[in-house]
Amino acid sequence: YDYGQNGVELKNNIKRYWWDSMVKLHENIVGIDAAIFMHPKTWEASGHVGAFNDPLIDNKDSKKRYRADVLVEEWIAKQDEKIEKEVEKARKRFGEQFDEAKYRETSPRVAETLARRNEIHARFAEALNANDLAELRQIILDCEIACPISGTRNWTEVRQFNLMFSTQMGSTADGASTIYLRPETAQGIFVNFLNVQKTGRMKLPFGIAQIGKAFRNEIVARQFIFRMREFEQMEMQFFVRPGTEMEWWNEWKNTRMAWHRALGFGDDNYRFHDHEKLAHYANAATDVEYNFPFGFKEVEGIHSRTDFDLGNHQKFSGKKIQYFDPETGESYVPYVVETSIGVDRMFLQVMSAAYTEEKLEGGDSRVVLKFPAALAPIKVAVLPLVKKDGMPEVAQRIVDELKYDYNVVYDEKDSVGKRYRRQDAIGTPFCVTVDGQTLEDGTVTVRHRDTMRQERVAIDALRAMVDEECSYRKLFRKLDL
């Protein structure tokens, strides 16, 4: 997918919110920008060549391909929804006398659904951890999971599919070597660990952050930009003393959840979801999930990667990748806690949360994107009421004054009402109208996006108002960093 002129501004603002909160606000986190193409041995050392797979299954009638684990996860989620619907029906039936805990314990329907759900959940977790593809297929059959397209349960065997894109470097005549498009940005951080640690004189615990493109040969790319083959990641690897990783993992879980909730999209729309199957490098993993229009889905992963990556790079390179700890007087391979966000998923999450359709007085309606002001693609639209009487010139001076710090647009086409609607759909927090009174007393009409409230503000006071509402400081104050 391509991002247009407003999409790229929103995307860049999301990245800046993450980068500044990670790198600027933490004295022990620094950033790098590593190459996409890396030595092929890197991916052997990281385990991606042998273990970076998805279990896939095909429906023989529709010819559609699915991730087998996702089919089962969706079935389990439906059982949870079924239970919640039963509880909600009982709540309405019994009113204030309703005892939810007792009902969950005594309702035959809830008990039956829960027992079946837990049985499948246990089998599913065991099959994933044992990499038992036959059992995974049997679970799909036992749950009578049907293809959404054909409606049939005519499934193939489950098989593993490696997600890495490979290509050739060098000419065929000279004996080209196989290299890979990176499936994650993390390995670029790991191979640069010693460079950063020594040149920055970093002491544990410290982190290295990076934003960059990654590529995965997703056979089931779906749900718009939620799952793509080319995507952007924001990752931070936090290096810690072995034995302290779980403490730091819990610390970063809370820190990252606070970062998401600071956006103001409703605390109940976020939750943690622990992994059923750990990745080949992890000893603990959880996802921050957001309640998208299509259900709770992952927007960020927090993983305890142990010393798997640095240890394997040390083994494959034959070079020591260790840290000398002045407090303990010993050298060791650090453990790693990772936070990883898909930028495109974050973009979709922000768009989903911000999109609002409102009915107005008089039967009118509007579409408005209620972004946090700091993330809005355009911060201020300056609108001359008419294209004469010196109003365009004053409006342009306001644009020239604000444009060095914020993305500001000048718009003189159509009625003011239509221009307001246009900016609502872009998500612009403020529309500033230059009118006849402006020429008399130097004030302008400021119209607020979310409330549509209008107020007179002196031109000289505009910068302070925009600074207060649109700077990242307003978000950062909520993070307690």
C-alpha positions as CSV (number, residue, x, y, z in Angstrom):
1,Y,0.0,0.0,0.0
2,D,1.1,3.6,-0.7
3,Y,0.5,6.4,1.8
4,G,-0.8,9.7,0.5
5,Q,0.1,13.2,1.6
6,N,-1.9,13.1,4.8
7,G,-1.2,9.5,5.5
8,V,2.5,9.9,5.4
9,E,2.3,12.9,7.8
10,L,0.2,10.8,10.3
11,K,2.7,7.9,9.9
12,N,5.7,10.2,10.6
13,N,4.0,11.7,13.6
14,I,3.3,8.2,15.1
15,K,7.0,7.4,14.5
16,R,8.1,10.6,16.1
17,Y,5.9,10.0,19.2
18,W,7.6,6.6,19.6
19,W,11.1,7.7,18.8
20,D,11.1,10.7,21.1
21,S,9.4,8.7,24.0
22,M,12.1,6.0,23.6
23,V,15.3,7.8,22.7
24,K,14.8,11.4,23.9
25,L,13.1,10.6,27.2
26,H,15.3,7.7,28.2
27,E,19.0,8.6,28.9
28,N,20.0,4.9,28.5
29,I,18.4,4.3,25.1
30,V,20.0,5.3,21.8
31,G,19.0,4.9,18.2
32,I,20.6,3.4,15.1
33,D,19.7,2.7,11.4
34,A,21.0,-0.7,10.2
35,A,21.1,-2.1,6.7
36,I,18.3,-4.1,5.2
37,F,20.6,-6.6,3.5
38,M,22.8,-8.5,6.0
39,H,25.2,-11.4,5.7
40,P,23.1,-14.7,5.2
41,K,24.8,-16.2,8.2
42,T,23.0,-13.6,10.3
43,W,19.7,-15.3,9.6
44,E,21.1,-18.8,10.2
45,A,22.4,-17.6,13.6
46,S,19.1,-15.9,14.5
47,G,17.2,-19.1,13.8
48,H,15.1,-17.5,11.0
49,V,16.3,-19.8,8.3
50,G,15.2,-22.9,10.2
51,A,12.4,-21.8,12.5
52,F,10.7,-18.7,11.1
53,N,7.6,-20.5,9.9
54,D,3.8,-20.3,9.9
55,P,1.5,-23.4,10.0
56,L,-0.7,-23.2,6.8
57,I,-3.8,-25.1,5.8
58,D,-5.8,-25.0,2.5
59,N,-9.5,-25.5,1.9
60,K,-9.8,-27.9,-1.0
61,D,-13.1,-26.4,-2.3
62,S,-12.4,-22.7,-2.1
63,K,-8.6,-23.0,-2.8
64,K,-8.1,-20.5,0.0
65,R,-5.2,-20.7,2.3
66,Y,-5.3,-19.9,6.1
67,R,-3.0,-19.9,9.1
68,A,-4.1,-23.0,11.0
69,D,-3.2,-21.4,14.4
70,V,-5.3,-18.4,13.6
71,L,-8.4,-20.5,12.7
72,V,-8.2,-22.2,16.1
73,E,-7.5,-18.9,18.0
74,E,-10.6,-17.4,16.3
75,W,-12.7,-20.4,17.4
76,I,-11.5,-20.0,21.0
77,A,-12.4,-16.3,20.8
78,K,-15.9,-17.2,19.6
79,Q,-16.4,-19.4,22.6
80,D,-15.4,-16.5,24.9
81,E,-17.9,-14.3,23.1
82,K,-20.6,-17.0,23.5
83,I,-20.0,-17.1,27.3
84,E,-20.1,-13.3,27.6
85,K,-23.4,-13.2,25.6
86,E,-24.9,-15.7,28.0
87,V,-23.7,-13.7,31.0
88,E,-25.1,-10.5,29.5
89,K,-28.5,-12.1,28.8
90,A,-28.7,-13.2,32.4
91,R,-27.7,-9.8,33.6
92,K,-30.7,-8.2,31.8
93,R,-33.0,-11.0,33.0
94,F,-32.1,-10.7,36.7
95,G,-31.3,-7.0,36.9
96,E,-29.8,-5.6,40.2
97,Q,-30.0,-9.0,41.9
98,F,-27.6,-10.6,39.3
99,D,-24.6,-12.3,40.8
100,E,-22.2,-12.7,37.9
101,A,-19.6,-14.8,39.7
102,K,-22.2,-17.3,40.9
103,Y,-23.9,-17.4,37.5
104,R,-20.6,-18.3,35.8
105,E,-20.1,-21.1,38.3
106,T,-23.6,-22.6,38.1
107,S,-25.0,-22.0,34.6
108,P,-25.0,-25.3,32.7
109,R,-24.6,-23.5,29.3
110,V,-21.6,-21.5,30.5
111,A,-20.0,-24.5,32.2
112,E,-20.4,-26.7,29.0
113,T,-19.0,-24.0,26.7
114,L,-16.1,-23.2,29.1
115,A,-15.2,-26.8,29.5
116,R,-15.1,-27.4,25.8
117,R,-13.1,-24.1,25.3
118,N,-10.6,-25.0,27.9
119,E,-10.1,-28.5,26.5
120,I,-9.4,-27.2,23.0
121,H,-7.2,-24.4,24.4
122,A,-5.0,-27.0,26.3
123,R,-4.7,-29.2,23.2
124,F,-3.9,-26.2,21.0
125,A,-1.2,-24.9,23.3
126,E,0.4,-28.4,23.5
127,A,0.2,-28.9,19.7
128,L,1.9,-25.5,19.1
129,N,4.7,-26.1,21.6
130,A,5.3,-29.7,20.3
131,N,5.0,-28.4,16.7
132,D,2.5,-31.2,16.1
133,L,0.9,-30.3,12.8
134,A,-1.3,-33.4,12.6
135,E,-2.9,-32.6,16.0
136,L,-3.4,-29.0,14.9
137,R,-5.4,-30.2,11.9
138,Q,-7.3,-32.6,14.1
139,I,-8.3,-29.8,16.4
140,I,-9.7,-27.9,13.3
141,L,-11.7,-30.9,12.4
142,D,-12.9,-31.6,15.9
143,C,-14.1,-28.0,16.3
144,E,-15.9,-28.3,12.9
145,I,-14.2,-25.1,11.7
146,A,-15.4,-24.3,8.2
147,C,-13.9,-22.2,5.5
148,P,-15.5,-18.8,5.5
149,I,-15.6,-18.8,1.7
150,S,-16.9,-22.3,0.8
151,G,-18.5,-23.2,4.1
152,T,-17.0,-26.6,3.9
153,R,-14.6,-28.5,6.2
154,N,-12.6,-30.1,3.4
155,W,-9.1,-29.3,4.7
156,T,-5.6,-30.3,3.5
157,E,-2.8,-31.3,5.8
158,V,-1.1,-28.6,7.8
159,R,2.4,-27.7,6.7
160,Q,5.1,-25.2,7.7
161,F,5.9,-22.3,5.4
162,N,9.1,-20.1,5.8
163,L,8.3,-16.4,5.8
164,M,11.6,-15.0,4.5
165,F,12.0,-13.4,1.1
166,S,15.2,-14.5,-0.6
167,T,17.0,-13.1,-3.5
168,Q,20.4,-13.4,-5.3
169,M,23.3,-11.0,-4.8
170,G,26.0,-11.0,-7.5
171,S,25.8,-12.2,-11.1
172,T,24.8,-15.8,-11.9
173,A,28.0,-16.3,-13.9
174,D,30.2,-15.4,-10.9
175,G,28.2,-17.7,-8.5
176,A,25.5,-15.5,-6.9
177,S,24.9,-16.0,-3.2
178,T,21.4,-16.2,-1.6
179,I,20.6,-13.3,0.7
180,Y,17.4,-12.3,2.5
181,L,15.2,-9.3,2.9
182,R,15.2,-8.9,6.7
183,P,12.0,-10.2,8.4
184,E,12.7,-8.0,11.4
185,T,14.9,-5.1,12.3
186,A,16.1,-6.6,15.5
187,Q,19.1,-8.5,14.1
188,G,20.6,-5.2,12.9
189,I,20.6,-4.1,16.5
190,F,22.2,-7.3,17.8
191,V,25.1,-7.3,15.3
192,N,25.8,-3.6,16.3
193,F,25.7,-4.3,20.0
194,L,29.4,-4.0,20.7
195,N,29.8,-1.0,18.4
196,V,27.1,1.0,20.2
197,Q,28.1,-0.2,23.7
198,K,31.8,0.7,23.3
199,T,31.5,4.0,21.3
200,G,28.6,5.2,23.5
201,R,30.3,3.9,26.7
202,M,26.9,2.4,27.6
203,K,26.4,0.6,30.9
204,L,23.8,-2.1,31.5
205,P,20.9,-1.8,31.5
206,F,20.6,0.1,28.2
207,G,18.6,0.0,25.0
208,I,19.1,0.4,21.2
209,A,16.1,1.6,19.2
210,Q,15.4,1.4,15.4
211,I,12.7,2.2,12.9
212,G,12.9,0.5,9.6
213,K,11.3,-1.7,6.9
214,A,10.9,-5.4,7.3
215,F,9.6,-8.0,4.8
216,R,7.7,-11.3,5.3
217,N,6.2,-13.6,2.7
218,E,2.8,-13.6,4.3
219,I,0.6,-16.1,2.4
220,V,-2.4,-14.8,4.3
221,A,-2.0,-11.0,4.0
222,R,-5.3,-9.6,5.0
223,Q,-7.3,-6.9,6.9
224,F,-6.0,-4.0,4.8
225,I,-2.7,-2.8,6.3
226,F,-2.9,-5.0,9.4
227,R,-0.9,-7.8,7.8
228,M,1.4,-7.0,4.9
229,R,4.4,-8.4,3.1
230,E,6.3,-5.1,3.3
231,F,5.9,-3.1,6.5
232,E,7.7,-0.9,8.9
233,Q,8.7,-1.7,12.5
234,M,9.6,0.3,15.6
235,E,11.8,-1.9,17.7
236,M,13.8,-1.5,20.9
237,Q,16.2,-4.1,22.3
238,F,16.9,-3.5,26.0
239,F,20.1,-5.3,27.3
240,V,20.1,-6.4,30.9
241,R,22.0,-8.6,33.4
242,P,21.0,-12.3,33.2
243,G,18.5,-13.1,36.0
244,T,16.9,-9.6,35.9
245,E,15.1,-10.1,32.5
246,M,11.7,-11.0,34.0
247,E,11.7,-7.9,36.2
248,W,12.5,-5.7,33.2
249,W,10.0,-7.6,31.0
250,N,7.2,-6.7,33.4
251,E,8.6,-3.1,33.7
252,W,8.4,-2.7,29.9
253,K,5.0,-4.2,29.7
254,N,3.6,-1.5,32.0
255,T,5.6,1.2,30.2
256,R,4.4,0.3,26.8
257,M,0.8,-0.1,27.8
258,A,0.9,3.4,29.3
259,W,2.3,4.7,26.0
260,H,-0.7,3.4,24.1
261,R,-3.3,4.5,26.7
262,A,-1.8,8.0,26.7
263,L,-3.4,8.5,23.2
264,G,-6.8,8.6,24.9
265,F,-8.6,5.9,22.9
266,G,-10.1,4.3,26.0
267,D,-8.2,2.1,28.5
268,D,-10.7,-0.8,28.1
269,N,-9.8,-1.0,24.4
270,Y,-6.4,-2.4,25.3
271,R,-5.4,-5.7,26.9
272,F,-2.4,-8.0,27.3
273,H,-2.5,-11.4,25.5
274,D,0.2,-13.9,26.5
275,H,1.5,-16.1,23.7
276,E,0.3,-19.8,23.5
277,K,3.6,-20.7,21.7
278,L,6.8,-18.9,22.4
279,A,9.1,-17.9,19.5
280,H,12.3,-19.9,19.1
281,Y,14.2,-17.1,20.9
282,A,11.9,-16.2,23.8
283,N,11.2,-17.4,27.4
284,A,8.3,-14.9,27.9
285,A,6.1,-13.0,25.5
286,T,3.0,-10.9,25.5
287,D,1.1,-8.7,23.1
288,V,-0.6,-5.4,23.6
289,E,-3.9,-5.9,21.8
290,Y,-6.3,-3.2,20.7
291,N,-10.0,-3.7,20.1
292,F,-10.2,-3.0,16.3
293,P,-13.5,-3.1,14.5
294,F,-12.7,-6.7,13.7
295,G,-11.8,-7.6,17.3
296,F,-8.8,-7.5,19.6
297,K,-5.6,-7.8,17.6
298,E,-1.9,-7.3,18.3
299,V,-0.3,-3.9,17.9
300,E,2.8,-4.4,19.9
301,G,4.8,-7.4,21.2
302,I,7.0,-7.4,24.4
303,H,9.4,-10.4,24.4
304,S,12.1,-11.7,26.7
305,R,14.6,-13.0,24.1
306,T,17.1,-14.3,26.7
307,D,20.7,-14.4,25.3
308,F,19.6,-16.4,22.3
309,D,20.5,-13.7,19.7
310,L,23.8,-12.4,21.0
311,G,24.8,-15.9,22.0
312,N,24.2,-17.3,18.6
313,H,25.9,-14.4,16.8
314,Q,28.9,-15.0,19.1
315,K,28.9,-18.7,18.1
316,F,28.5,-18.2,14.4
317,S,30.9,-15.3,14.1
318,G,33.6,-16.7,16.4
319,K,33.9,-13.3,18.1
320,K,33.1,-12.6,21.7
321,I,29.9,-10.5,22.1
322,Q,30.0,-10.0,25.9
323,Y,29.7,-7.2,28.4
324,F,32.1,-6.6,31.3
325,D,30.0,-5.8,34.3
326,P,32.0,-3.4,36.6
327,E,29.6,-4.1,39.5
328,T,30.1,-7.9,39.5
329,G,33.6,-8.0,37.9
330,E,32.5,-10.7,35.4
331,S,31.9,-10.8,31.6
332,Y,28.7,-12.3,30.2
333,V,26.4,-12.3,27.2
334,P,23.5,-9.9,28.2
335,Y,19.9,-10.9,28.1
336,V,17.4,-8.9,26.0
337,V,13.9,-7.6,26.5
338,E,12.3,-6.4,23.2
339,T,9.4,-4.1,22.4
340,S,8.2,-4.3,18.8
341,I,5.5,-2.3,17.1
342,G,4.3,-2.5,13.5
343,V,4.0,1.1,12.3
344,D,1.3,0.2,9.8
345,R,-0.8,-1.6,12.4
346,M,-0.4,1.4,14.7
347,F,-1.6,3.6,11.8
348,L,-4.6,1.4,11.4
349,Q,-5.3,1.4,15.1
350,V,-5.2,5.2,15.3
351,M,-7.4,5.6,12.2
352,S,-9.9,3.1,13.6
353,A,-10.1,4.9,16.9
354,A,-10.2,8.4,15.5
355,Y,-12.8,7.8,12.8
356,T,-16.2,9.3,13.8
357,E,-19.5,9.9,12.1
358,E,-21.7,12.5,13.7
359,K,-25.2,13.7,13.2
360,L,-25.6,17.4,13.5
361,E,-28.5,19.8,14.1
362,G,-30.7,20.4,11.1
363,G,-30.2,16.8,9.8
364,D,-26.6,17.5,8.6
365,S,-23.7,15.1,9.3
366,R,-20.0,15.1,9.3
367,V,-17.0,12.7,9.2
368,V,-14.3,13.7,11.6
369,L,-11.0,12.1,12.5
370,K,-10.5,12.8,16.2
371,F,-6.7,12.3,16.4
372,P,-4.7,13.3,19.4
373,A,-3.6,16.8,18.2
374,A,0.1,15.9,18.3
375,L,-0.5,13.1,15.7
376,A,-2.8,15.1,13.4
377,P,-1.3,15.3,9.8
378,I,-2.2,19.0,9.7
379,K,-2.3,21.1,12.8
380,V,-3.8,24.3,11.6
381,A,-5.8,25.3,8.5
382,V,-5.9,29.1,7.9
383,L,-9.0,30.3,6.0
384,P,-9.6,33.8,4.7
385,L,-13.4,34.4,4.9
386,V,-13.3,36.0,1.4
387,K,-10.6,36.3,-1.3
388,K,-10.4,40.1,-1.0
389,D,-10.1,43.1,1.4
390,G,-6.6,42.1,2.5
391,M,-7.9,38.9,4.2
392,P,-5.8,36.5,2.1
393,E,-2.6,38.5,2.9
394,V,-3.3,38.3,6.6
395,A,-4.0,34.6,6.4
396,Q,-0.8,34.0,4.5
397,R,1.2,35.9,7.2
398,I,-0.3,33.6,9.8
399,V,0.7,30.5,7.8
400,D,4.2,31.9,7.3
401,E,4.5,32.5,11.1
402,L,3.4,28.9,12.1
403,K,4.8,26.8,9.3
404,Y,8.4,26.5,10.7
405,D,7.1,24.5,13.7
406,Y,3.9,22.9,12.4
407,N,2.3,21.5,9.3
408,V,-0.1,24.4,8.4
409,V,-2.2,24.8,5.2
410,Y,-3.9,27.8,3.6
411,D,-7.3,27.1,2.0
412,E,-9.5,29.7,0.3
413,K,-11.7,27.6,-1.9
414,D,-15.4,27.0,-1.3
415,S,-17.5,28.3,1.6
416,V,-16.1,28.3,5.1
417,G,-18.6,25.5,6.1
418,K,-17.2,23.2,3.3
419,R,-13.7,24.1,4.3
420,Y,-14.5,23.1,7.9
421,R,-15.8,19.7,6.8
422,R,-12.8,19.1,4.6
423,Q,-10.5,19.7,7.6
424,D,-12.6,17.6,9.9
425,A,-12.1,14.6,7.5
426,I,-8.4,15.2,7.6
427,G,-8.4,15.5,11.4
428,T,-7.1,19.1,11.6
429,P,-7.4,20.3,15.3
430,F,-7.8,24.0,14.5
431,C,-9.3,26.1,11.7
432,V,-8.4,29.7,11.9
433,T,-10.7,32.1,10.0
434,V,-9.5,35.6,9.0
435,D,-12.6,37.9,8.7
436,G,-13.5,41.5,8.8
437,Q,-13.0,41.9,12.5
438,T,-9.4,40.6,12.1
439,L,-8.6,43.7,10.1
440,E,-10.0,45.9,12.9
441,D,-8.6,44.3,16.1
442,G,-6.1,41.6,15.1
443,T,-8.2,38.7,16.3
444,V,-9.3,35.6,14.4
445,T,-12.0,33.0,14.8
446,V,-10.5,29.7,16.0
447,R,-12.8,26.7,15.5
448,H,-12.1,23.5,17.5
449,R,-12.4,20.2,15.6
450,D,-13.9,17.9,18.2
451,T,-16.5,20.3,19.7
452,M,-16.9,22.7,16.8
453,R,-16.7,25.5,19.4
454,Q,-15.5,28.8,18.1
455,E,-13.7,31.6,19.9
456,R,-11.9,34.8,19.2
457,V,-8.2,34.7,19.7
458,A,-5.5,37.3,19.1
459,I,-3.2,36.5,16.3
460,D,-0.3,37.0,18.6
461,A,-1.7,34.3,20.9
462,L,-2.1,31.6,18.2
463,R,1.4,30.1,18.6
464,A,1.0,29.6,22.3
465,M,-2.4,27.9,21.8
466,V,-1.1,25.6,19.1
467,D,2.0,24.8,21.2
468,E,-0.1,23.9,24.2
469,E,-2.5,21.6,22.3
470,C,-0.4,20.1,19.5
471,S,3.0,19.5,21.0
472,Y,4.1,16.0,22.1
473,R,4.6,17.3,25.6
474,K,0.9,16.9,26.2
475,L,1.3,13.1,25.5
476,F,4.6,12.8,27.3
477,R,3.3,14.2,30.5
478,K,1.0,11.2,30.8
479,L,4.0,8.8,30.6
480,D,5.6,9.6,33.9
481,L,9.1,9.2,32.4
